[in-house]
Amino acid sequence: MTLSGRICIACAAVAFAAIGCSERIGRGWDWNRMRNQPRYEPYRGSAFFADGKAMQLPPVGTVSRERGAESVTRFVVNDAVIAQGAVQYHVYCAVCHGDRGDGVSIVASNMDPPRPPSLIAPPVSLMPARVIATAIANGAGTMPSFAAELAPADRQAVAAYVRMLQSAATPDAPPAPRGR
C-alpha cells in the first residue's frame, strides 16, 4: 500500500472516530438525558418508597447470585464425599496447607508471611464446614478463590474432608459435626 493510501485510511479512521463521539449522531436520541439520569443516593431519603428510604431490603426468599444453588441444596456427607474431598484437597490444597492440613509444606515454607494457616488448629478448626467451603470459593487472606477450579459440590466435599482431618488431629475431642 502506498503512503498516500495509508494517509487516506488514517484520516478516514480519525473522521469516523470523531463522528462516533458527536452529539449529532443518532438523531432522535437524547444522549445527554441518558447520561444524566436521576437516581437516589444510598443512605439518603426517597419520596418514591413508602418508608422514605432509598435503599430497600431485598424481597423475602431472595438468593444472591454468588450463593446460587449452594444455599438451597442440602449437602449430605458420606464416605464417598469424603473420598472425593480427599482427592480434590490433595490436588488443590495440600500444596500450601500440607498433606495433613497442618500448614507445613515446601511451598508454604518458601512463601512470604503470612503463610497458609493450619487447617487442623484454631481458628480454622472452630469454623463450620460451610465457612470453609465459602473460603475456598471466595478466597481468604492471600489465598485466591478456587471457585473456577472446584464446583460447589467439590468445595463442600473438600470442606468435609478438612473436618475429617480436624477430628483425626484431636482424637480425644468429640467428632466434629459433618454437615453444614
Number of C-alpha atoms within 10 A of each C-alpha: 5 7 8 9 10 11 11 12 12 12 12 12 12 12 11 12 11 10 12 12 9 10 12 12 11 10 8 7 11 11 13 9 9 9 8 8 7 8 8 13 11 11 10 10 14 16 10 10 11 8 11 12 16 17 15 11 6 9 7 6 6 8 14 10 7 10 12 11 12 15 12 9 9 10 17 12 15 12 10 10 19 23 15 17 23 23 16 19 24 17 10 14 18 20 17 24 24 21 16 18 24 19 23 19 17 12 15 19 13 10 11 8 9 9 18 23 18 19 22 23 15 11 10 17 19 14 12 17 25 18 15 24 24 20 19 24 22 15 15 13 10 10 13 12 15 18 17 8 13 17 12 19 16 22 25 30 29 29 28 33 25 25 27 19 20 25 19 15 16 12 9 8 10 8 13 17 12 18 16 16
